[in-house]
Structure formats: C-alpha cells, structure tokens
C-alpha cells in the first residue's frame, strides 16, 4: 500500500493554543515578584552580564582588556560576545527588562519557527493550522535557559531557513535567520554540534541525490564563519593568547555508565530530554509514536508524514545515544587521546534534541489525525493538554532549586523570588556599612551573585571559564577544607566552575545550629592569602566558631526585610 487516503480531519480552534500561550507568558514573564531558579542563570550568567555592562566593556573589542569586579579582574574574552543580543537588550532596557524581553522574543520566535516549518516544508494543510499552532506553542513553552537566547528555542526557525536554502527559496530571509541565530545563540552550547548536525544532514542529502548541494554548503560555511567572526575574542583568548590558560583545562571527565546504562539512559533522554536545555515529558506521546511504528512496519503504509516521523524518531534516538555514549566507561581511550573533549562538553547534542523531538511529535500526531480524524480528536486533545500541564509544572520547578525533568515533584521550600534573592534592602545596608571600601569580598553560605548585582567586587563566583592561575590561588584559601572532604576536593579540582568558599560540612549539608544560626565550629581557610588577594571582608550566613583563631572579627549583623534573611560581616584582621 503506497498511499494513504484522508479521512475527516481534526479542527482545533486557533484561539485555544493562543490563549494557553498568553496565559503562560503572563504567568512566567520575569518580574521582581516572579520565582526564579538560581542555578545556572541568576548565580552566574545574569549577574556576569551585569558586571560586564556596568564596567563599560560590553562593546570593547580587545579580548585581553581587564573587566574588574569578578575574581580580581577577568579578561574580556571570557565574557559573552559584544554582539550577543541578550546582553545588548540588558544594556538597552536594564538587566531585568532586557532579560524579560529576551524571554518574550525567544519564545515567540520558537513558536513562529516550528509553525513556519510545518506550513512551508511539512505540508500541513490549512484545516490543521490549529493543531500545528498547538504543538508550536507547546515547544515554545518548554523550560529553556532563556539567558542563552535562541540556543535551543531557535533551532526550528534555523531548520526552516536551512530547508529554504535547499529548495532555493526565500534566500535573503533565510540568511537573515542564520545571522540572527548565530548572534543570539551560544557557540559553546550549540555551535559546534549544530555544524556537525547540519553537516551530516547535508551529507545525507548529497548521497541521496548524488549531487553536491552547493547552496547548503554555502549556508554551513556562512554559519561557521559568522560564529568565528562574532566569537573572535573566545577563539583568541583560548587558542592564540599564550598568557591565558583556562581553569577548564584542569577538568576531569567522570565515566560512570556500562553498555546497559548507555542504552537505558538513551531511552530516557529520548523521552525526557535534558534539564540543562529544555526538558519535556515526551513519554506522554509514546502512544502516537507506537501507532506510527505500527502503521509503518506492520501495515507497511507509506506517507510523507509517517516516513518523516519514523526518520525523526531515528534521529532523536541517535542524538540521545550520542549524548549518553560519551559517559560510557569504554570511552576512556577517547578522552585520553582527545584531551580537548574533557574541556569541551561533547554532550551538547542535548541542545538539538528538543527541536527534533517536537518536529517528530508533530508529524506523528498529524498522521494519527489523518488516519482516524474525529475518532481520535478527544485522545489528541487529552494528550496535548496533559503535555501542556507537565510543561507548565516543569517551568515552575525549573524556576526553583528543586528542578525535576517533568515537574511532577516541586519542592515548595526551595522557592525564591527575584526580589528576595536580590534583596535591595539587605545589600543596601551592606553597601552602606562598607562605605568607600573598594576591595574584594568573599562569601560563606550564600551566593556571591547578589553582591555582584549591587556593585561589590567578589573573589568567589560561578564562572565556566576563568584563569587556571586564579583557581590555583583560590585553592590555597580553601585547601584546609578540601583536605577534610575527598568529595569537595574532587568537586573543586576536577570541575571548579563554582569557585566558592565551602566547608566540608556545608558541602554535605551537615552544619550544626547554634542560637538560631547555621554553625561551623571549625572553618579551615587561609585568611592570610585572602588579604593578599585584596579581600578584607567575609559575608556569611553561617556563624564561624573559630573566627578569632582565623583572624576574623565579627563587626556587624545585618537583617533584610524578611527577618529570616540575615548575614554576618566578618572583617579580616589577621
């Protein structure tokens, strides 16, 4: 059977997905009262951009220029590029305003990209527009790390442009999309893997047609050259500046999966994605995928949507396999022979997986609707609405510390709003107390990010890239605590992006409580080195039992508007 005849089609009103999308945007739009997930955005990326903007170096073209305020000054080359649209929006509209605009625009482009891909290249008919719009909205509502712009959310739009080039249509618009994507995505998180993905796609089309697709070759070259040109500071800093060695060069790769673990984890990744990109509850749609497999291989039906859906499933699983096989114990030789792979996260195919999965999802649903029409309408609506509920809850948990892949479990005791984390009242008091002090501060028991936000210079920070020499210097400060805990030592020595002052007890969440304060009876740090690093104050949420022996003098207790939020100001007098 080569063709499949159409039956009554499902008509989904357009107002439904638009209403859901509007409700989502209104509920989750970043605002002072909105709950935030601190990790990976507000403990590093957000305030790092603030420091860059405040320093006046955002548009500095010199990759070696020193940006003050973090770790005794970092080279401009380790910060986001000066053409990154998120940073430019934050510069234009203020930090939170620019981030909110990024949130809105990125999600709109995500929905538009998948919608146009369906209309222009998947041959979705007009009477399925509501269904296409619903799946596009679901994709646009995934819990993306918005700070990285179009890195994950913009891929359907880029695929739309890439297929345009293949067909030789809308070339000006397509190359404009390539430009927008490159300038609003992160090269380290998606650039290399995207070029590999597009290269394999190009190779497949070339072999299939037995002719070189020169326009697509040009598109790939254009994307690669634009990445290199816009990220020239990144390449200069790491490959041409002989005076700079990254802290990432000390990273070690832990391989913990056997072959059964690789296969099991690949299946899980296929259905749930990865929290660091855009997790999704794809397992909910397994009935539609099962139906597609049944009709393709048992009923032997051939249809464009069905054939593409089966191909999409294969690509999704291969991506999931690539992601997990890199944690296979047998890959030790690979990392030994290619040390660069330890530094550069080769698993970033996670950035591509959500887009391919949702395109596949769209195709399986379209074929199911084509096959059964109104008879499957209730089932389609049930599963899509259920998926939306899971995505909604996933965004709630994504905005809190206790993030889960599907949002099934949400830790209500770990929520914090933007205004609570960046406590203007508390840090206003800290700034007022420190007065004209221009040196560094360090933190114990609390994130350095709010201090960065309010203009203090910090020795500690969450930085994915900083000088290896600084890591060695900072290690001298915390060496005593590292020796108490092999886990903390491995965490810092083998990774170290979170360059924090931790005690063995705080790292294991085993602190005592004394007089209503978390209490560390014996903190083993070298305060002499701290003073040599131009640090004279330690801001702590933990009472230090041996402060006097360390040369720490408790000078002030400051309390924020929430009475439960208070800090201790220790002065280093050693």
C-alpha positions in Angstrom: 0.0 0.0 0.0 1.8 3.2 -1.2 -0.8 5.9 -0.4 -3.0 6.6 2.5 -6.3 8.3 1.9 -7.5 11.1 4.1 -10.5 10.9 6.4 -12.3 13.6 8.3 -9.7 16.0 9.8 -9.4 17.4 13.3 -10.1 21.1 13.5 -8.6 22.7 16.6 -9.6 26.3 17.1 -6.6 28.7 16.9 -7.8 30.6 19.9 -7.1 27.7 22.3 -3.3 27.5 21.8 -3.0 31.3 21.6 -4.9 31.5 24.9 -2.7 29.0 26.6 0.4 30.7 25.3 -0.8 34.1 26.5 -1.5 32.7 30.0 1.9 31.1 30.0 3.7 34.3 29.1 1.7 36.4 31.7 2.4 33.8 34.4 6.1 33.2 33.8 7.3 36.6 32.4 10.3 37.6 34.6 9.4 40.3 37.1 10.5 41.3 40.6 7.8 39.1 42.2 8.5 36.1 40.0 10.1 33.0 41.3 13.5 32.2 39.8 15.7 29.2 39.5 19.0 30.5 40.9 21.3 27.8 39.4 22.8 28.4 36.0 21.1 31.8 35.4 21.0 34.0 38.5 24.0 32.7 40.3 26.3 33.4 37.3 25.1 34.2 33.8 22.7 37.0 34.7 25.0 39.0 37.0 28.1 38.3 35.0 26.4 40.2 32.1 25.5 43.0 34.6 29.2 43.3 35.7 30.3 43.4 32.0 27.7 46.1 31.2 28.4 48.2 34.3 32.2 48.1 33.6 31.7 49.8 30.2 33.4 46.9 28.4 30.4 45.4 26.7 31.4 46.8 23.3 35.2 46.6 24.0 36.9 44.9 21.0 40.0 44.0 23.0 39.8 40.4 24.3 42.6 41.0 26.8 41.0 44.1 28.4 40.5 43.5 32.1 36.9 43.6 33.4 37.0 44.4 37.1 34.6 43.2 39.7 35.0 39.4 39.5 38.0 37.3 40.7 40.4 40.3 40.8 39.5 41.0 37.1 38.8 38.7 34.2 39.8 39.2 30.5 37.1 40.5 28.3 37.4 37.3 26.1 35.8 35.0 28.7 32.6 37.1 28.8 29.7 36.9 26.3 30.5 38.4 22.9 29.7 42.1 22.3 27.2 41.2 19.6 25.1 38.9 21.9 21.6 40.2 21.7 20.7 39.2 25.3 23.5 41.4 26.6 22.5 44.2 24.2 18.9 44.1 25.4 20.0 44.2 29.0 22.2 47.2 28.2 19.3 49.0 26.5 16.5 48.2 28.9 18.1 47.4 32.2 19.1 43.9 33.4 15.6 42.6 34.3 13.9 44.4 31.5 16.3 43.1 28.9 16.0 39.6 30.3 12.2 39.8 30.2 12.3 41.0 26.6 14.6 38.0 25.8 12.1 35.7 27.5 9.2 37.1 25.3 11.0 37.3 22.0 12.8 34.0 22.2 9.5 32.1 22.9 7.7 34.0 20.1 10.5 33.0 17.7 10.3 29.4 18.9 6.6 29.2 18.2 6.9 31.0 14.8 9.8 28.8 13.8 8.0 25.5 14.3 4.8 26.9 12.8 6.5 28.1 9.6 8.4 24.8 9.3 5.1 22.9 9.4 3.4 25.2 6.9 6.2 25.7 4.4 8.0 22.3 4.5 5.9 19.7 6.2 2.8 20.4 4.0 0.4 20.9 6.9 -2.9 21.9 5.4 -5.0 24.9 6.5 -7.6 22.8 8.3 -4.8 21.5 10.6 -3.5 25.0 11.5 -4.9 24.9 15.0 -3.1 21.6 15.7 0.1 22.9 14.2 -0.1 26.1 16.3 -0.8 24.0 19.5 2.4 21.9 19.0 4.3 25.1 18.2 3.1 26.7 21.4 4.0 23.6 23.4 7.5 23.7 22.1 7.8 27.5 22.8 6.7 26.9 26.4 9.5 24.4 27.3 11.7 25.4 30.2 14.5 26.8 28.1 17.5 28.5 29.7 16.4 31.9 28.3 19.6 33.7 29.2 21.2 31.9 26.2 18.7 33.2 23.7 17.9 31.1 20.7 20.5 28.4 21.5 17.7 25.8 21.9 14.5 27.6 21.1 15.6 29.0 17.8 16.5 25.7 16.0 13.1 25.1 14.3 13.5 28.6 12.7 17.0 27.8 11.7 15.9 24.4 10.2 13.2 26.3 8.3 15.8 28.6 6.8 18.2 25.7 6.0 15.4 23.9 4.0 14.6 27.1 2.2 18.2 27.2 1.0 17.9 23.5 -0.1 14.9 24.4 -2.1 16.3 27.7 -3.3 13.5 29.9 -1.9 13.4 32.9 0.4 17.2 33.1 0.4 17.5 36.6 1.8 15.2 35.8 4.7 17.0 32.6 5.4 20.5 34.1 5.6 19.0 36.8 7.9 17.7 34.0 10.1 21.2 32.4 10.1 22.7 35.7 11.2 20.1 36.2 13.9 20.6 32.7 15.3 24.4 33.0 15.4 24.3 36.4 17.2 21.7 35.1 19.7 23.0 31.7 20.5 25.9 30.3 22.4 28.7 28.8 20.3 29.9 26.5 23.1 26.5 25.2 23.9 25.2 24.6 20.4 27.5 26.0 17.6 29.9 23.0 17.1 27.2 20.4 17.5 24.9 22.3 15.2 27.5 22.4 12.5 28.1 18.7 12.9 24.3 18.1 12.7 23.9 20.3 9.6 27.0 18.7 8.0 25.6 15.2 8.4 22.2 16.4 7.1 24.0 17.9 4.1 26.0 14.7 3.5 22.8 12.6 3.6 21.1 14.8 1.0 24.2 14.8 -1.2 24.5 11.0 -1.1 20.7 10.6 -1.7 20.6 12.9 -4.7 24.2 12.1 -5.9 24.9 15.8 -6.3 26.6 18.4 -4.1 24.1 20.9 -2.6 26.3 24.0 -3.0 23.8 26.4 -1.6 23.6 24.3 1.6 27.4 24.1 1.7 27.5 27.9 1.5 24.9 28.1 4.3 27.1 25.9 6.6 30.2 27.9 5.7 28.4 31.1 6.4 27.2 30.0 9.8 30.7 28.7 10.7 32.4 31.9 9.6 29.9 34.1 11.3 30.4 32.2 14.6 34.2 32.6 14.3 33.9 36.3 13.4 31.4 37.1 16.2 33.2 35.0 18.8 36.8 36.0 17.8 37.5 37.0 21.4 36.7 33.5 22.6 39.0 31.9 20.0 41.8 34.4 20.6 41.7 34.0 24.4 41.8 30.2 24.2 44.0 29.5 21.2 46.2 32.5 20.5 46.7 34.2 23.8 49.7 32.3 25.2 49.4 34.2 28.6 45.9 32.7 29.3 45.2 29.1 30.4 41.6 28.3 31.2 40.5 26.7 34.5 38.7 24.2 32.3 42.0 22.6 31.4 42.0 21.0 34.9 38.6 19.4 34.4 38.4 15.6 34.6 35.7 13.6 32.9 33.9 11.0 35.1 32.6 8.0 33.1 30.0 6.0 35.0 27.9 4.1 32.5 28.2 0.5 31.3 26.6 -0.5 28.0 23.2 -1.3 29.6 23.4 2.1 31.3 24.1 3.8 28.0 21.1 2.2 26.3 18.8 2.8 29.3 19.9 6.4 29.6 19.4 6.9 25.9 15.8 5.8 26.0 15.2 8.1 29.0 16.9 11.0 27.2 14.8 10.3 24.1 11.6 10.8 26.0 12.6 13.4 28.6 15.4 15.5 27.0 17.9 17.1 29.4 17.2 19.6 32.2 20.1 21.8 31.1 18.5 22.5 27.7 14.7 22.1 27.7 13.3 19.0 29.4 10.0 17.7 28.2 7.5 15.0 29.1 7.8 13.2 25.8 6.8 9.8 27.2 3.2 11.1 27.3 3.2 10.9 23.5 4.5 7.3 23.2 1.1 6.1 22.0 1.3 8.2 18.9 4.9 7.1 18.3 3.8 3.5 18.8 1.0 4.0 16.3 3.4 5.4 13.7 5.8 2.4 14.1 2.8 0.0 13.8 1.5 1.6 10.6 4.9 1.8 9.1 6.3 -1.6 9.8 3.2 -3.8 10.3 0.7 -2.2 8.0 3.5 -1.1 5.6 1.8 2.2 4.9 3.8 4.9 3.1 3.0 8.5 3.6 5.2 11.6 3.8 4.3 12.5 7.4 4.7 8.9 8.5 8.1 8.4 6.7 9.4 11.7 8.2 8.2 10.8 11.6 10.0 7.4 11.6 13.1 9.2 10.4 12.7 11.8 13.1 12.5 9.1 15.8 15.7 7.5 14.5 17.5 10.9 14.6 16.2 11.5 18.1 17.4 8.2 19.3 20.8 8.6 17.6 21.2 12.0 19.3 20.2 10.5 22.6 22.7 7.7 22.1 25.5 10.2 21.2 24.7 12.1 24.4 24.9 9.1 26.6 27.7 7.1 25.0 30.1 9.9 25.9 29.6 8.7 29.5 30.4 5.1 28.7 33.3 3.7 30.6 34.8 2.4 27.4 35.2 6.0 26.2 38.3 6.4 28.4 40.6 6.0 25.5 38.7 8.6 23.5 39.2 11.2 26.2 42.9 10.2 26.7 43.6 10.7 23.0 41.5 13.8 22.7 42.1 15.9 25.9 40.1 18.7 24.3 36.9 16.6 24.8 37.4 16.9 28.6 37.3 20.6 28.4 34.6 21.0 25.7 31.3 19.3 26.6 30.8 17.0 23.7 27.3 16.1 25.0 25.8 19.3 23.8 23.7 17.5 21.3 21.2 17.9 24.1 20.6 21.4 22.6 19.4 19.9 19.3 17.3 17.1 20.7 14.1 19.1 21.8 13.6 20.6 18.4 13.9 17.3 16.5 11.7 15.6 19.0 8.9 18.1 18.7 9.1 18.1 14.9 8.7 14.3 15.2 5.9 14.7 17.6 4.1 17.0 15.2 4.4 14.5 12.4 3.1 11.5 14.4 0.1 13.5 15.6 -0.6 14.8 12.1 -0.5 11.2 10.7 -2.7 10.0 13.6 -5.3 12.7 12.9 -5.1 11.9 9.2 -5.7 8.3 9.9 -8.6 8.5 12.3 -9.9 12.1 12.0 -12.7 12.9 14.6 -12.4 9.5 16.2 -9.1 10.4 17.7 -9.9 14.0 18.5 -10.6 13.5 22.2 -7.3 11.5 22.6 -5.2 14.1 20.8 -6.7 16.9 22.9 -6.2 15.0 26.1 -2.5 14.2 25.4 -1.7 17.7 24.2 -3.4 19.4 27.2 -1.7 16.9 29.5 1.6 17.7 28.0 1.0 21.4 28.4 0.2 20.8 32.2 3.5 18.9 32.5 5.4 21.7 30.7 3.7 24.3 32.9 4.7 22.4 36.1 8.1 21.8 34.6 8.6 25.6 34.3 7.5 26.1 37.9 10.1 23.6 39.1 12.6 25.0 36.6 12.2 28.3 38.4 13.1 26.7 41.7 16.1 24.9 43.1 14.4 21.6 43.2 14.1 21.2 39.4 12.7 17.9 38.1 12.6 16.7 34.5 8.8 16.6 34.3 7.8 18.9 37.1 6.0 16.1 38.8 7.6 16.9 42.1 8.1 20.5 43.1 10.0 21.5 46.3 8.0 24.3 47.7 10.5 25.0 50.4 13.2 25.9 47.9 11.5 28.8 46.1 12.8 32.3 46.0 11.6 35.4 44.0 13.8 37.8 42.1 13.4 40.5 44.8 14.1 38.0 47.6 17.3 36.8 46.0 18.5 40.3 45.1 17.4 41.8 48.4 17.8 45.5 47.8 17.2 46.3 51.5 19.8 43.9 52.8 22.5 44.7 50.2 21.8 48.4 50.6 22.7 48.0 54.2 25.9 46.0 53.3 27.0 48.7 50.8 26.2 51.4 53.4 28.2 49.6 56.0 31.2 49.0 53.8 31.1 52.6 52.7 34.0 53.6 50.4 35.7 50.2 50.6 36.9 49.3 47.1 38.5 45.9 47.8 37.0 42.4 47.4 34.6 40.4 49.5 34.1 36.7 49.8 31.1 34.7 50.9 30.4 31.7 53.1 27.0 30.1 53.0 25.4 32.4 50.4 25.8 33.1 46.7 28.1 35.9 45.6 25.7 36.8 42.8 23.7 39.4 44.7 26.9 41.1 45.8 27.8 41.4 42.1 24.4 42.7 41.3 24.8 45.5 43.8 28.2 46.5 42.7 30.5 44.7 45.2 33.7 43.2 43.9 33.8 39.4 44.6 36.6 36.9 44.8 34.2 33.9 44.5 31.9 33.3 41.7 30.2 30.7 39.4 32.3 31.1 36.2 32.5 28.5 33.5 35.8 30.0 32.3 38.4 31.9 34.3 42.3 31.7 34.6 43.8 28.5 35.8 46.3 30.5 37.8 43.4 32.1 39.7 42.0 28.7 40.5 45.4 27.6 42.0 45.5 30.9 44.0 41.9 30.5 45.3 42.7 26.8 46.2 45.3 28.0 48.7 42.5 29.8 50.6 40.2 26.7 50.9 42.9 23.9 50.9 42.2 23.1 54.5 38.6 22.3 53.9 39.4 20.4 50.7 41.6 18.0 52.6 38.7 17.3 55.0 36.4 16.0 52.2 37.5 13.9 49.2 34.1 14.7 47.6 34.6 18.5 47.9 38.2 18.2 46.8 37.2 16.3 43.6 34.4 18.8 43.1 36.7 21.7 43.1 39.8 20.2 41.5 38.1 18.3 38.7 35.5 20.9 37.9 35.8 24.1 39.9 33.4 26.3 37.9 31.7 27.1 41.1 34.6 28.7 42.7 33.1 29.1 46.2 34.3 29.1 49.8 32.8 25.9 51.1 33.4 23.9 54.3 33.3 20.1 54.3 30.2 20.3 56.5 28.4 22.9 54.4 29.1 20.9 51.2 27.5 17.9 52.8 24.6 19.9 54.4 25.7 18.7 57.8 26.1 22.1 59.6 25.1 22.4 63.3 22.6 25.0 64.5 23.5 27.4 67.3 21.5 30.3 68.6 19.3 30.2 65.5 22.2 30.3 63.1 23.8 27.6 61.0 27.1 27.0 62.8 30.5 25.8 61.5 32.6 25.1 64.6 36.0 24.9 62.7 36.4 26.6 59.4 39.8 25.8 57.9 40.7 28.6 55.5 43.8 30.7 55.0 42.9 34.3 55.7 46.5 35.5 55.0 46.0 34.5 51.4 42.7 36.3 51.4 44.3 39.6 52.4 47.0 39.1 49.7 44.1 38.9 47.2 42.9 42.3 48.4 40.0 40.8 50.4 39.2 42.3 53.8 35.6 41.2 54.4 33.8 37.9 54.6 30.0 38.0 54.2 28.5 34.9 55.8 25.1 33.4 56.6 26.9 30.8 58.8 28.3 31.5 62.3 32.0 30.6 62.4 33.1 29.1 65.7 36.8 29.6 65.3 36.6 33.1 63.8 39.1 34.5 66.3 41.8 31.9 65.5 41.3 32.7 61.8 41.8 36.4 62.4 38.1 37.2 61.6 36.4 39.8 63.7 32.6 39.9 63.7 31.7 43.5 63.1 28.1 43.6 62.1 24.9 41.6 61.8 22.6 42.9 59.1 19.0 41.8 58.5 16.9 42.1 55.4 13.2 42.7 55.2 12.4 39.0 55.6 13.6 38.7 59.2 14.8 35.2 58.4 17.4 36.6 56.0 20.4 37.9 57.8 24.2 38.0 57.2 27.3 38.3 59.4 30.0 40.8 58.3 33.4 39.5 59.3 36.5 41.7 58.9 39.8 40.0 58.2 42.2 41.4 60.7 44.9 38.7 60.6 
